[in-house]
Amino acid sequence: MERPAWVGPDIDLSRPSPARVYDVHLGGAHNFQVDREAARRIAEVMPDLPRILRANRAFLRRAVRFLVDQGVTQFLDLGSGIPTAGNVHEVAWSADPGCRIVYVDVDPVAVAHSRALLDGVDHATAVHADLRRPEEVLNHPETRRTLDFTRPVGVLMFAVLHFVPDEDDPAGIIRRYLDATVPGSYFALSHASLDGEAERAEEATEQFRSRVTDFSMRTRTEVGELLAGVELVEPGLVYLTEWRPEPGDEDPDPKRTSTFAAVGRKTG
Ligand SMILES: C[S@@+](CC[C@H](N)C(=O)[O-])C[C@H]1O[C@@H](n2cnc3c(N)ncnc32)[C@H](O)[C@@H]1O
């Protein structure tokens, strides 16, 4: 099997990873045959997936820009993925070059790429950690060096919580991150959902679980429950392309994005 120079010997190329499958759908170059095969099989049951992922990236761009407009200049991007064009630091720096960003991902390939991209930059960094262990992420020396938790932080979980099953208490995980932040901080998420389409949701979940990793489609109500600790900004919890679309982002059928999006202000 091919093993490019940028892939260390510790990286398992025999199993697909969510970050690389996502990269396939975005048309990126950081993936292997095993990822391309998984991506193809998943696209068979979710033919809209490439379009959904592009809509997710467009939401990321609008949400980060919105947060910078609210005065947020620090970001903790959990489940950040492989840094493709239009990543959080690029969006944030285009609005305010002083922004500070910590990328966190459990996939060593995603982290290796993020580090290569950020080499020599002192106010953005990549941490290899599991977001389900908030204390490890929050106390990581790179996190502490980069972010000042006495000032507002934007906690971002884009397209990642559907990889966290209910047993791991996703609502509790979000709470622990928000508890570490001061008032004026924000939380933004996007989350896969085939709300009202139980059969397709089950099929897509099965494809992901058998080919890539654990996967939890949640209904709109269930995603809403994850947002209990924040006060949602307008337009609330909506499909990706309905969240403050800009010219070119609109979609005649937002439900086809099969992904909910929201941004909220920390309460309490
Ligand atoms: C679909 S990608 C989303 C990437 C990026 N956030 C975006 O929206 O464009 C999901 C990412 O979450 C990462 N991930 C999944 N479970 C994770 C966990 N428990 N801790 C940290 N990262 C995780 C995967 O490795 C993958 O890179």
Ligand as a Chemical Component Dictionary entry (heavy atoms), coordinates in Angstrom:
data_LIG
# 
_chem_comp.id                   LIG 
_chem_comp.type                 NON-POLYMER 
_chem_comp.pdbx_formal_charge   0 
_chem_comp.three_letter_code    LIG 
# 
loop_
_chem_comp_atom.comp_id 
_chem_comp_atom.atom_id 
_chem_comp_atom.alt_atom_id 
_chem_comp_atom.type_symbol 
_chem_comp_atom.charge 
_chem_comp_atom.model_Cartn_x 
_chem_comp_atom.model_Cartn_y 
_chem_comp_atom.model_Cartn_z 
_chem_comp_atom.pdbx_ordinal 
LIG C1  C1  C 0  -16.271 15.295 9.305  1  
LIG S1  S1  S 1  -14.764 15.851 9.960  2  
LIG C2  C2  C 0  -15.131 17.556 10.294 3  
LIG C3  C3  C 0  -13.958 18.472 10.094 4  
LIG C4  C4  C 0  -14.227 19.960 10.358 5  
LIG N1  N1  N 0  -14.677 20.174 11.715 6  
LIG C5  C5  C 0  -15.259 20.511 9.402  7  
LIG O1  O1  O 0  -16.432 20.636 9.793  8  
LIG O2  O2  O -1 -14.935 20.800 8.264  9  
LIG C6  C6  C 0  -14.824 15.169 11.606 10 
LIG C7  C7  C 0  -13.495 15.198 12.327 11 
LIG O3  O3  O 0  -13.703 14.886 13.705 12 
LIG C8  C8  C 0  -12.639 14.081 14.155 13 
LIG N2  N2  N 0  -13.081 13.348 15.360 14 
LIG C9  C9  C 0  -13.982 12.351 15.446 15 
LIG N3  N3  N 0  -14.130 11.964 16.737 16 
LIG C10 C10 C 0  -13.286 12.755 17.476 17 
LIG C11 C11 C 0  -12.972 12.833 18.854 18 
LIG N4  N4  N 0  -13.556 12.010 19.739 19 
LIG N5  N5  N 0  -12.066 13.747 19.260 20 
LIG C12 C12 C 0  -11.464 14.579 18.363 21 
LIG N6  N6  N 0  -11.712 14.537 17.034 22 
LIG C13 C13 C 0  -12.618 13.642 16.594 23 
LIG C14 C14 C 0  -12.330 13.193 12.979 24 
LIG O4  O4  O 0  -11.025 12.646 13.066 25 
LIG C15 C15 C 0  -12.500 14.160 11.821 26 
LIG O5  O5  O 0  -11.297 14.790 11.510 27 
# 
loop_
_chem_comp_bond.comp_id 
_chem_comp_bond.atom_id_1 
_chem_comp_bond.atom_id_2 
_chem_comp_bond.value_order 
_chem_comp_bond.pdbx_ordinal 
LIG C1  S1  SING 1  
LIG S1  C2  SING 2  
LIG S1  C6  SING 3  
LIG C2  C3  SING 4  
LIG C3  C4  SING 5  
LIG C4  N1  SING 6  
LIG C4  C5  SING 7  
LIG C5  O1  DOUB 8  
LIG C5  O2  SING 9  
LIG C6  C7  SING 10 
LIG C7  O3  SING 11 
LIG C7  C15 SING 12 
LIG O3  C8  SING 13 
LIG C8  N2  SING 14 
LIG C8  C14 SING 15 
LIG N2  C9  SING 16 
LIG N2  C13 SING 17 
LIG C9  N3  DOUB 18 
LIG N3  C10 SING 19 
LIG C10 C11 SING 20 
LIG C10 C13 DOUB 21 
LIG C11 N4  SING 22 
LIG C11 N5  DOUB 23 
LIG N5  C12 SING 24 
LIG C12 N6  DOUB 25 
LIG N6  C13 SING 26 
LIG C14 O4  SING 27 
LIG C14 C15 SING 28 
LIG C15 O5  SING 29 
# 
